Amino acid sequence: MNKTADRLYRSPEDKNIEDNFQFILFGGTGDLAHNKIIPAFYNLAAKDILPDHYTIIATGRRYDNKNEYLNNLYSSIENKKEKIDNRTWQSLTDHIEYFQLSFKENNDFERLRKRLLQKSKEDKISNRIFYLATAPKFFAEIAKKLKEFNLLNAGFEHSDSRLVIEKPFGHDFESAKKLNNTLNDIFSEKNIFRIDHYLGKEMIQNIMVIRLSNPIFRALWNREHIDNIQIYLNESEGVKDRGKYYDDTGVIKDMFQNHILQVLSLIAMEEPANLSAQEISDKKVEVFKELADNDLSDIDKHIVRGQYDSNTVNGEKIKAYRQEKQINSESQTATFMALKLFLNNDRWRNVPIYLKSGKRLNKKEAAIAVEFKDNFHSSYLQNQKLDSNLLLIKIQPEEGVSLRFNTRKPASNNKIIPVKMEFCQSCQQFFNSPENYEGLIYDMIEGDKTLFTSWEEVSYSWKFIDKIQQKCEEENIELHNYPALSEGPEAADRLLEADGRKWLDKELS
Ligand SMILES: NC(=O)c1ccc[n+]([C@@H]2O[C@H](COP(=O)([O-])OP(=O)(O)OC[C@H]3O[C@@H](n4cnc5c(N)ncnc54)[C@H](OP(=O)(O)O)[C@@H]3O)[C@@H](O)[C@H]2O)c1
């Protein structure tokens, strides 16, 4: 297999990173760095995948020295793992530097340039990665300073330093475009890695394999045979400490603009001619363009918005969204959205696609359900009512695939009953699904952009989301209350009942 093909079928254990690299982590003291990025490096170190020479330079203001920083990191990783292997920890921390820096202090960037220069003389590096794990308002400011203070080239011959940028990329199309223009003045598109950590999930990476490597699905993956598609990303948690961010963002920008539309693009795209990152992205972009062109004239009939209200569950009082920290007490932000849409192309015309996501629902569960048509007649069935064939790709918490099909009830007079064939990937003994960020960090070091979002994908997805936002405002779409830790607003059920269907997460639970 070539490298790209191997990427789709890879497990990180198979490969070693050979190039020496510098990884400059802005926001190195933050939540994401502590809970995701550094733990992912720990796992890569534990698997002995990292090269002999690499440096992680973690920046932040809050700690005075490396010891203080490492003690805090240790506690975070300890909370995630049963036991930290001291040899792995030692080998990782030998490569970590803590660099106190304020984004506002030019002098700090000058000091950082000198440090990069000096470190580059010690290690012959072939890769330099700047990772912006900071609030989005700092993305452009930091990128400009990287250029102004010549950090891209300091002691590094190549002009292809990479930039990794966290979500959200802009808050609408115009702001995303402005940010992108700023970044493009400094980095070429090939060196900008926009993260959507959902793409790092094992079962998301599995979508194309399931679709394309199984003739039984590949042959039926179209409007002739598929009745409807449902994608649901349900969360049970509230907004926790991210109230300020969430109240400006809501479910539509937090979950739909990125994760849900990305999953949809992988489900709906045409088959790529090859497995290069560019080709896959081009195919996804076709879906995003279709979405952006979507006629939203019936939006009031196709959308349900909701916000969680207080509730008492098992004697515990659960706060309403408006009572959470940093949330406006009259907030109109939707914490739940269900949406029905169509793609107007030969493969999917008239196949309804139902998307749903919400906070503070009764279950944390993400899955893709593909329900097949039963539009055939067989005298053998003697008019028995059949359950539809159903393919369920389970993303989290369980990772796996379930297929519902019909079979004869034992000892009956040919009575037909539905049964399920289950593959549970995450239930297997000794199975340890790599953390999303593990694979993503591996890929950014290797320069593989397959699991990162291109500017075109981001721009069309924003155009679609902006259109929905605008329509919702113009048509004053109702915000339904739903009790915290419930199944969500009843109006979301009616959206499907009107089509004679049900949400499959409810039907299957
Ligand atoms: N947390 C998650 O699970 C998660 C998940 C997905 C995406 N993200 C995205 O990841 C990014 C980071 O999120 P986070 O939760 O890690 O944020 P966070 O916990 O608030 O961390 C922010 C980081 O920025 C640094 N910082 C802030 N102002 C600074 C300044 N003026 N100068 C220097 N450093 C400054 C902080 O360092 P000091 O306070 O030490 O100065 C800290 O390291 C955001 O874009 C977020 O949307 C986060």
The ligand as an ORCA input file, in Angstrom:
! r2SCAN-3c Opt
* xyz 0 1
  N     -10.881     22.308     25.706
  C     -11.349     21.481     24.811
  O     -11.683     20.318     25.095
  C     -11.474     21.909     23.359
  C     -12.090     21.037     22.449
  C     -12.151     21.396     21.099
  C     -11.611     22.604     20.685
  N     -11.049     23.447     21.590
  C     -10.475     24.710     21.105
  O      -9.116     24.799     21.527
  C      -8.753     26.147     21.804
  C      -8.199     26.235     23.226
  O      -9.198     25.857     24.142
  P      -8.888     25.595     25.690
  O     -10.122     24.969     26.251
  O      -7.606     24.886     25.874
  O      -8.748     27.093     26.264
  P      -8.174     27.527     27.677
  O      -8.194     26.414     28.665
  O      -8.879     28.800     28.034
  O      -6.637     27.857     27.366
  C      -6.259     29.037     26.730
  C      -4.763     29.070     26.575
  O      -4.409     30.320     25.985
  C      -3.413     30.941     26.797
  N      -3.574     32.396     26.752
  C      -4.724     33.095     26.846
  N      -4.472     34.413     26.725
  C      -3.135     34.519     26.534
  C      -2.265     35.619     26.324
  N      -2.713     36.884     26.262
  N      -0.960     35.382     26.163
  C      -0.480     34.113     26.215
  N      -1.253     33.018     26.393
  C      -2.566     33.240     26.565
  C      -3.642     30.412     28.190
  O      -2.438     30.473     28.897
  P      -2.257     31.193     30.315
  O      -3.586     31.309     30.957
  O      -1.281     30.320     31.027
  O      -1.679     32.479     29.941
  C      -4.006     28.965     27.884
  O      -2.839     28.212     27.680
  C     -10.025     26.966     21.562
  O     -10.009     27.461     20.248
  C     -11.147     25.943     21.705
  O     -12.314     26.308     20.960
  C     -10.954     23.126     22.923
*
